[in-house]
Amino acid sequence: MEHVERQITDGPAAPVGATLRYADMVEIGTWFNVSHRAVANWRSRYADSHPFPEPDVVIGRTPGWSPDRRNEIERWAAGRPGQGAGGGRPRKAD
């Protein structure tokens, strides 16, 4: 799967009287019981072979995803290579 760089543009203001809420990597980490660093690692580690869903918003340097995309992110995680995929350190022989 080829990774395509997305263009980041300035977004529209929220409607008057409304505040838009997005999930950051900390919140996504709570969905999977992992740290925000683990989520950041997923984004970089699988960028070429199994890219993490692109964020909907970037505030400063912090990416955010609509909470409505939780199912999409959970499907991404379910398709992520599992423990030991691709090798790693071999186990010691008994």
C-alpha positions as CSV (number, residue, x, y, z in Angstrom):
1,M,0.0,0.0,0.0
2,E,1.5,3.3,-1.1
3,H,1.5,6.1,1.5
4,V,0.2,9.4,0.1
5,E,1.2,12.6,1.8
6,R,-1.9,14.7,2.6
7,Q,-2.0,18.4,2.2
8,I,-2.6,20.4,5.4
9,T,-4.7,23.5,5.0
10,D,-6.3,26.0,7.4
11,G,-9.7,24.7,8.4
12,P,-12.9,26.7,8.9
13,A,-13.9,28.1,12.3
14,A,-16.4,26.2,14.4
15,P,-20.0,27.4,14.2
16,V,-20.9,30.2,16.6
17,G,-21.7,28.7,20.0
18,A,-20.1,25.3,19.2
19,T,-16.7,23.8,20.1
20,L,-15.4,20.9,18.0
21,R,-13.9,18.0,19.9
22,Y,-11.2,15.7,18.5
23,A,-9.4,12.7,20.0
24,D,-5.7,13.1,20.4
25,M,-3.1,10.3,20.7
26,V,-3.6,10.3,24.5
27,E,-7.3,9.5,24.1
28,I,-6.7,7.0,21.3
29,G,-4.1,5.3,23.6
30,T,-6.9,4.9,26.3
31,W,-9.0,3.1,23.7
32,F,-6.3,0.4,23.5
33,N,-4.9,0.7,27.0
34,V,-1.5,1.9,25.7
35,S,0.5,5.1,26.1
36,H,0.3,8.0,23.6
37,R,3.9,7.2,22.7
38,A,2.7,3.7,21.5
39,V,0.2,5.5,19.3
40,A,2.9,7.8,17.9
41,N,5.1,4.7,17.3
42,W,2.3,3.0,15.4
43,R,1.9,6.1,13.2
44,S,5.6,6.0,12.2
45,R,6.4,2.3,12.4
46,Y,3.6,1.3,10.0
47,A,3.6,4.4,7.8
48,D,4.6,2.5,4.6
49,S,3.0,-1.0,5.1
50,H,-0.1,-0.2,7.1
51,P,-0.6,3.5,7.5
52,F,-2.5,4.8,10.5
53,P,-5.6,6.8,9.5
54,E,-4.7,10.4,8.7
55,P,-5.8,13.0,11.3
56,D,-8.8,15.3,10.7
57,V,-7.2,18.3,12.3
58,V,-3.7,19.4,13.5
59,I,-3.5,22.0,16.3
60,G,0.0,23.3,16.4
61,R,1.8,20.0,16.0
62,T,-0.8,17.9,17.7
63,P,-2.9,15.7,15.4
64,G,-6.6,15.0,16.2
65,W,-9.2,12.5,14.9
66,S,-12.9,12.8,15.0
67,P,-14.3,10.5,17.7
68,D,-16.7,9.3,15.0
69,R,-13.7,7.6,13.4
70,R,-13.1,5.3,16.4
71,N,-14.4,2.2,14.5
72,E,-12.1,3.0,11.6
73,I,-9.1,3.3,14.0
74,E,-10.1,0.1,15.8
75,R,-10.3,-1.7,12.4
76,W,-6.8,-0.4,11.6
77,A,-5.5,-1.8,14.9
78,A,-7.1,-5.2,14.3
79,G,-5.2,-5.4,11.0
80,R,-1.9,-4.3,12.5
81,P,0.8,-6.9,12.3
82,G,0.8,-8.8,15.6
83,Q,3.6,-9.5,18.1
84,G,6.5,-11.2,16.4
85,A,5.4,-10.3,12.9
86,G,8.4,-9.6,10.7
87,G,11.0,-11.3,12.9
88,G,12.4,-9.7,16.0
89,R,14.8,-11.2,18.5
90,P,14.8,-15.0,18.3
91,R,13.9,-16.9,21.5
92,K,16.7,-18.8,23.3
93,A,16.6,-22.6,22.8
94,D,15.9,-24.6,26.0
